[in-house]
Amino acid sequence: MDWIVYQRDDCHLCDQALAVLAEAGWPEFDSVFIDEDELLEARYGLQVPVLQHRRSGRELRWPFDAATARAFLQDVT
């Protein structure tokens, strides 16, 4: 898959981001939970949720809406 959503367990902002991505008609993505990964925790900390394009490394950080997500998708692909 080309997309990753970095998130935490029990994260209401992450739940909101997933709802926005569903609204935007987002393609499939992998969910990666940073809670138990020291490197990801150090990188993202409280910045989750973060949407990342795997190949380019470009990221869209919360907050974003469906229109912003769609624009990001078009810009990256």
N, CA, C and O atoms as a MOPAC input file, in Angstrom:
PM7 MOZYME 1SCF
protein

 N      0.83600 1    -1.18200 1     0.00000 1
 C      0.00000 1     0.00000 1     0.00000 1
 C      0.87800 1     1.24100 1     0.00000 1
 O      1.98500 1     1.24300 1     0.53800 1
 N      0.36400 1     2.28000 1    -0.60800 1
 C      1.13100 1     3.52300 1    -0.73500 1
 C      0.99000 1     4.46100 1     0.45800 1
 O      1.75100 1     5.42200 1     0.57700 1
 N      0.03800 1     4.20100 1     1.33700 1
 C     -0.27500 1     5.15300 1     2.40200 1
 C     -0.19000 1     4.51400 1     3.77400 1
 O     -0.50400 1     3.33800 1     3.95900 1
 N      0.24700 1     5.32900 1     4.73700 1
 C      0.31900 1     4.92400 1     6.13900 1
 C     -0.36200 1     6.01100 1     6.96700 1
 O     -0.16900 1     7.20100 1     6.71800 1
 N     -1.15200 1     5.59800 1     7.94400 1
 C     -1.67400 1     6.52700 1     8.94000 1
 C     -1.03500 1     6.14500 1    10.27200 1
 O     -1.28500 1     5.06700 1    10.81100 1
 N     -0.21000 1     7.04600 1    10.78900 1
 C      0.39000 1     6.85800 1    12.10400 1
 C     -0.60700 1     7.36000 1    13.13100 1
 O     -1.14300 1     8.46300 1    13.01800 1
 N     -0.84700 1     6.52000 1    14.14600 1
 C     -1.85100 1     6.86900 1    15.14400 1
 C     -1.53100 1     6.20100 1    16.47200 1
 O     -0.55500 1     5.46100 1    16.59700 1
 N     -2.36600 1     6.47700 1    17.45000 1
 C     -2.24900 1     5.88700 1    18.78200 1
 C     -3.51600 1     5.11100 1    19.09500 1
 O     -4.56600 1     5.33400 1    18.49300 1
 N     -3.39800 1     4.19800 1    20.04300 1
 C     -4.58800 1     3.55000 1    20.58700 1
 C     -5.40300 1     4.57700 1    21.35900 1
 O     -4.84400 1     5.48400 1    21.97500 1
 N     -6.71100 1     4.43700 1    21.32500 1
 C     -7.60800 1     5.30100 1    22.10300 1
 C     -7.35000 1     6.78700 1    21.86600 1
 O     -7.24900 1     7.56800 1    22.81200 1
 N     -7.24600 1     7.16200 1    20.60500 1
 C     -6.95300 1     8.54700 1    20.21600 1
 C     -8.16800 1     9.11300 1    19.49100 1
 O     -8.45700 1     8.71100 1    18.36300 1
 N     -8.87800 1    10.03700 1    20.12100 1
 C    -10.08600 1    10.58100 1    19.48700 1
 C     -9.75500 1    11.39100 1    18.23500 1
 O    -10.55500 1    11.42100 1    17.30000 1
 N     -8.60700 1    12.04200 1    18.19400 1
 C     -8.21100 1    12.77600 1    16.98700 1
 C     -7.92400 1    11.80200 1    15.84200 1
 O     -8.22100 1    12.08700 1    14.68200 1
 N     -7.34800 1    10.66300 1    16.18100 1
 C     -7.09000 1     9.64100 1    15.16200 1
 C     -8.40400 1     9.12100 1    14.60100 1
 O     -8.53200 1     8.90800 1    13.39500 1
 N     -9.37600 1     8.91800 1    15.47600 1
 C    -10.70000 1     8.47600 1    15.02000 1
 C    -11.31700 1     9.52100 1    14.09000 1
 O    -11.93100 1     9.17000 1    13.08300 1
 N    -11.15800 1    10.78900 1    14.42000 1
 C    -11.67900 1    11.86600 1    13.56300 1
 C    -10.97200 1    11.86300 1    12.20900 1
 O    -11.61000 1    12.03800 1    11.17200 1
 N     -9.66000 1    11.66400 1    12.22200 1
 C     -8.89900 1    11.64100 1    10.97300 1
 C     -9.35100 1    10.48200 1    10.08700 1
 O     -9.48000 1    10.64600 1     8.87300 1
 N     -9.59000 1     9.32200 1    10.67800 1
 C    -10.06000 1     8.17400 1     9.90500 1
 C    -11.42900 1     8.45300 1     9.28600 1
 O    -11.69700 1     8.03800 1     8.15800 1
 N    -12.28600 1     9.14900 1    10.01400 1
 C    -13.59500 1     9.52100 1     9.47200 1
 C    -13.44700 1    10.50100 1     8.30300 1
 O    -14.17000 1    10.39900 1     7.31200 1
 N    -12.51900 1    11.44400 1     8.41800 1
 C    -12.25900 1    12.39500 1     7.33600 1
 C    -11.73900 1    11.66600 1     6.10100 1
 O    -12.15900 1    11.96300 1     4.98300 1
 N    -10.83100 1    10.71800 1     6.29500 1
 C    -10.30300 1     9.95900 1     5.16300 1
 C    -11.39700 1     9.14000 1     4.48800 1
 O    -11.41100 1     9.01800 1     3.26300 1
 N    -12.30500 1     8.58300 1     5.26900 1
 C    -13.43800 1     7.84700 1     4.69100 1
 C    -14.31700 1     8.79500 1     3.89200 1
 O    -14.75400 1     8.45900 1     2.79100 1
 N    -14.57900 1     9.97900 1     4.43900 1
 C    -15.37800 1    10.99400 1     3.74000 1
 C    -14.71200 1    11.40600 1     2.43000 1
 O    -15.39600 1    11.66700 1     1.44000 1
 N    -13.39200 1    11.46400 1     2.42300 1
 C    -12.63900 1    11.88100 1     1.24000 1
 C    -12.53400 1    10.76400 1     0.20200 1
 O    -12.03500 1    10.99200 1    -0.90000 1
 N    -13.00200 1     9.55200 1     0.54300 1
 C    -12.89300 1     8.43700 1    -0.37500 1
 C    -11.45800 1     7.96500 1    -0.54700 1
 O    -11.05200 1     7.56900 1    -1.64000 1
 N    -10.69200 1     8.01000 1     0.54200 1
 C     -9.27400 1     7.71000 1     0.51400 1
 C     -9.02700 1     6.26300 1     0.09800 1
 O     -9.78600 1     5.37300 1     0.48100 1
 N     -7.96400 1     6.01700 1    -0.68800 1
 C     -7.61500 1     4.62800 1    -1.01600 1
 C     -7.15000 1     3.88700 1     0.23900 1
 O     -6.98500 1     4.48900 1     1.30000 1
 N     -6.94500 1     2.60300 1     0.10900 1
 C     -6.52200 1     1.79600 1     1.25000 1
 C     -5.21000 1     2.31700 1     1.82700 1
 O     -4.38100 1     2.89500 1     1.12400 1
 N     -5.04800 1     2.09400 1     3.12500 1
 C     -3.82600 1     2.51700 1     3.81200 1
 C     -3.53200 1     1.54100 1     4.93700 1
 O     -4.41100 1     0.80800 1     5.39000 1
 N     -2.28900 1     1.54400 1     5.37800 1
 C     -1.88300 1     0.77700 1     6.55600 1
 C     -2.00300 1     1.67800 1     7.77300 1
 O     -1.65200 1     2.85700 1     7.71900 1
 N     -2.49600 1     1.12500 1     8.86200 1
 C     -2.51900 1     1.83300 1    10.14200 1
 C     -1.33000 1     1.36100 1    10.95800 1
 O     -1.13600 1     0.16200 1    11.15800 1
 N     -0.53500 1     2.31400 1    11.42700 1
 C      0.62500 1     1.99100 1    12.26400 1
 C      0.43400 1     2.71600 1    13.59200 1
 O      0.31800 1     3.94000 1    13.64700 1
 N      0.40500 1     1.92300 1    14.65500 1
 C      0.23100 1     2.47800 1    15.99000 1
 C      1.60600 1     2.70200 1    16.60000 1
 O      2.42400 1     1.78400 1    16.67400 1
 N      1.85000 1     3.93600 1    17.03700 1
 C      3.18800 1     4.31700 1    17.49100 1
 C      3.42900 1     4.01100 1    18.96000 1
 O      4.55600 1     4.15600 1    19.43500 1
 N      2.41000 1     3.59400 1    19.68800 1
 C      2.49200 1     3.46400 1    21.14400 1
 C      3.63800 1     2.58100 1    21.63700 1
 O      4.27100 1     2.90500 1    22.64200 1
 N      3.91000 1     1.49700 1    20.96300 1
 C      4.90800 1     0.54400 1    21.44300 1
 C      6.21700 1     0.60100 1    20.65900 1
 O      7.05600 1    -0.29000 1    20.79500 1
 N      6.40100 1     1.63300 1    19.84400 1
 C      7.59800 1     1.74700 1    19.01200 1
 C      8.37200 1     2.99200 1    19.42500 1
 O      7.92300 1     4.11200 1    19.17900 1
 N      9.51800 1     2.80900 1    20.04200 1
 C     10.29000 1     3.93400 1    20.57400 1
 C     10.69600 1     4.93300 1    19.48700 1
 O     10.64800 1     6.14300 1    19.70900 1
 N     11.09300 1     4.43800 1    18.32100 1
 C     11.50900 1     5.33700 1    17.24600 1
 C     10.34300 1     6.17000 1    16.72700 1
 O     10.47300 1     7.37800 1    16.53000 1
 N      9.20300 1     5.51700 1    16.50500 1
 C      8.03300 1     6.27000 1    16.03700 1
 C      7.51300 1     7.21700 1    17.10700 1
 O      7.07200 1     8.32600 1    16.80200 1
 N      7.56500 1     6.78200 1    18.35500 1
 C      7.15400 1     7.64200 1    19.46900 1
 C      8.02300 1     8.89700 1    19.50800 1
 O      7.51700 1    10.00200 1    19.70100 1
 N      9.32600 1     8.72300 1    19.32500 1
 C     10.23600 1     9.86800 1    19.32700 1
 C      9.98000 1    10.78100 1    18.13500 1
 O     10.09000 1    12.00200 1    18.24800 1
 N      9.64100 1    10.18900 1    16.99600 1
 C      9.42400 1    10.98600 1    15.78600 1
 C      8.09900 1    11.74400 1    15.81900 1
 O      8.05000 1    12.92300 1    15.46600 1
 N      7.03300 1    11.08100 1    16.23700 1
 C      5.69900 1    11.67900 1    16.13200 1
 C      5.11400 1    12.15300 1    17.45800 1
 O      4.35100 1    13.11800 1    17.47800 1
 N      5.44900 1    11.50300 1    18.54800 1
 C      4.96300 1    11.92400 1    19.86100 1
 C      3.49900 1    12.28000 1    19.86000 1
 O      2.64800 1    11.44300 1    19.56200 1
 N      3.20200 1    13.52500 1    20.19500 1
 C      1.81700 1    13.99300 1    20.27000 1
 C      1.30500 1    14.54900 1    18.94600 1
 O      0.22500 1    15.13800 1    18.90100 1
 N      2.05900 1    14.37100 1    17.88100 1
 C      1.67100 1    14.94900 1    16.58800 1
 C      0.69900 1    14.08000 1    15.80700 1
 O      0.18900 1    14.52400 1    14.77800 1
 N      0.42600 1    12.87100 1    16.24800 1
 C     -0.48400 1    11.99900 1    15.51600 1
 C     -1.90300 1    12.54300 1    15.59300 1
 O     -2.25200 1    13.22300 1    16.55800 1
 N     -2.70900 1    12.25800 1    14.61200 1
 C     -2.48700 1    11.38700 1    13.47300 1
 C     -1.69100 1    12.07900 1    12.35700 1
 O     -1.75500 1    13.29300 1    12.16500 1
 N     -0.94200 1    11.24600 1    11.63800 1
 C     -0.15400 1    11.71700 1    10.50000 1
 C     -0.39300 1    10.75600 1     9.33900 1
 O     -0.27500 1     9.54000 1     9.48900 1
 N     -0.72400 1    11.31200 1     8.19900 1
 C     -0.89900 1    10.53900 1     6.97400 1
 C      0.38200 1    10.67000 1     6.16700 1
 O      0.85000 1    11.78000 1     5.91300 1
 N      0.95100 1     9.53700 1     5.76300 1
 C      2.22300 1     9.56900 1     5.03400 1
 C      2.11200 1     8.78500 1     3.72800 1
 O      1.54600 1     7.69300 1     3.68000 1
 N      2.67000 1     9.37700 1     2.67000 1
 C      2.81600 1     8.67400 1     1.39700 1
 C      4.11200 1     7.88600 1     1.49700 1
 O      5.19100 1     8.46200 1     1.64300 1
 N      4.00000 1     6.58400 1     1.41900 1
 C      5.14100 1     5.70100 1     1.69500 1
 C      6.32200 1     5.95800 1     0.75900 1
 O      7.45800 1     6.04800 1     1.22300 1
 N      6.08000 1     6.07500 1    -0.53400 1
 C      7.19000 1     6.19600 1    -1.49300 1
 C      7.89300 1     7.54300 1    -1.42800 1
 O      9.11900 1     7.60100 1    -1.50900 1
 N      7.13900 1     8.62200 1    -1.28300 1
 C      7.76200 1     9.95200 1    -1.28300 1
 C      8.15300 1    10.42100 1     0.11600 1
 O      9.01700 1    11.28600 1     0.26500 1
 N      7.51600 1     9.84900 1     1.14400 1
 C      7.76200 1    10.29200 1     2.50900 1
 C      7.01000 1    11.55600 1     2.88500 1
 O      7.12000 1    12.02400 1     4.01800 1
 N      6.24500 1    12.11800 1     1.95300 1
 C      5.49100 1    13.34600 1     2.26100 1
 C      4.40600 1    13.04100 1     3.27800 1
 O      3.81700 1    11.96100 1     3.28100 1
 N      4.15700 1    14.01300 1     4.13600 1
 C      3.21200 1    13.81700 1     5.22700 1
 C      2.17400 1    14.92200 1     5.28100 1
 O      2.43800 1    16.08000 1     4.95600 1
 N      0.99500 1    14.52400 1     5.70200 1
 C     -0.08700 1    15.45700 1     6.00500 1
 C     -0.41500 1    15.25000 1     7.47500 1
 O     -0.81800 1    14.16600 1     7.89600 1
 N     -0.23500 1    16.30400 1     8.23300 1
 C     -0.44900 1    16.21900 1     9.68600 1
 C     -1.80100 1    16.80400 1    10.05800 1
 O     -2.29800 1    17.72700 1     9.41400 1
 N     -2.36800 1    16.25900 1    11.08600 1
 C     -3.63900 1    16.71300 1    11.61700 1
 C     -3.48500 1    18.11700 1    12.16500 1
 O     -2.45400 1    18.41200 1    12.77000 1
 N     -4.45100 1    18.99100 1    11.98600 1
 C     -5.79500 1    18.75900 1    11.47400 1
 C     -5.87900 1    18.93500 1     9.96100 1
 O     -5.17600 1    19.75700 1     9.37500 1
 N     -6.75300 1    18.14600 1     9.34300 1
 C     -7.06800 1    18.29000 1     7.92000 1
 C     -8.51900 1    17.88600 1     7.70400 1
 O     -9.08800 1    17.10400 1     8.46400 1
 N     -9.09600 1    18.43800 1     6.65200 1
 C    -10.46700 1    18.07500 1     6.29500 1
 C    -10.44100 1    17.26300 1     5.00500 1
 O     -9.37300 1    17.01300 1     4.44700 1
 N    -11.62100 1    16.85100 1     4.53200 1
 C    -11.69500 1    15.99900 1     3.35000 1
 C    -11.12500 1    16.69900 1     2.11600 1
 O    -10.44200 1    16.06800 1     1.30900 1
 N    -11.39900 1    17.99300 1     1.96500 1
 C    -10.89800 1    18.72900 1     0.79700 1
 C     -9.37500 1    18.81100 1     0.81700 1
 O     -8.73300 1    18.65200 1    -0.22100 1
 N     -8.80000 1    19.05500 1     1.97700 1
 C     -7.34900 1    19.11500 1     2.11000 1
 C     -6.72800 1    17.75000 1     1.82500 1
 O     -5.69000 1    17.65900 1     1.17000 1
 N     -7.36100 1    16.70000 1     2.31600 1
 C     -6.85800 1    15.34700 1     2.06900 1
 C     -6.89700 1    15.01300 1     0.58000 1
 O     -5.93800 1    14.45800 1     0.04500 1
 N     -7.99300 1    15.34500 1    -0.08900 1
 C     -8.09000 1    15.07300 1    -1.53000 1
 C     -7.03800 1    15.86100 1    -2.30300 1
 O     -6.44100 1    15.33100 1    -3.24100 1
 N     -6.80100 1    17.11100 1    -1.92800 1
 C     -5.77800 1    17.93500 1    -2.58800 1
 C     -4.39300 1    17.32700 1    -2.37100 1
 O     -3.57200 1    17.31400 1    -3.28800 1
 N     -4.13400 1    16.82800 1    -1.17500 1
 C     -2.86600 1    16.17300 1    -0.87500 1
 C     -2.69900 1    14.92900 1    -1.73000 1
 O     -1.61600 1    14.68900 1    -2.26300 1
 N     -3.74100 1    14.14100 1    -1.86700 1
 C     -3.70700 1    12.93200 1    -2.69000 1
 C     -3.37200 1    13.28000 1    -4.13600 1
 O     -2.53300 1    12.62400 1    -4.75300 1
 N     -4.01500 1    14.29900 1    -4.67700 1
 C     -3.75100 1    14.70100 1    -6.06600 1
 C     -2.34000 1    15.24800 1    -6.23500 1
 O     -1.70000 1    15.01900 1    -7.26100 1
 N     -1.86100 1    15.96400 1    -5.24000 1
 C     -0.53500 1    16.56200 1    -5.31300 1
 C      0.56500 1    15.50800 1    -5.26000 1
 O      1.59200 1    15.64400 1    -5.92500 1
 N      0.35700 1    14.47900 1    -4.48600 1
 C      1.39000 1    13.46300 1    -4.27000 1
 C      1.39200 1    12.42500 1    -5.38900 1
 O      2.45200 1    11.92000 1    -5.76100 1
 N      0.23200 1    12.10400 1    -5.92300 1
 C      0.18000 1    11.02700 1    -6.92500 1
 C      0.22700 1    11.57200 1    -8.33800 1
 O      0.19300 1    10.80300 1    -9.29800 1

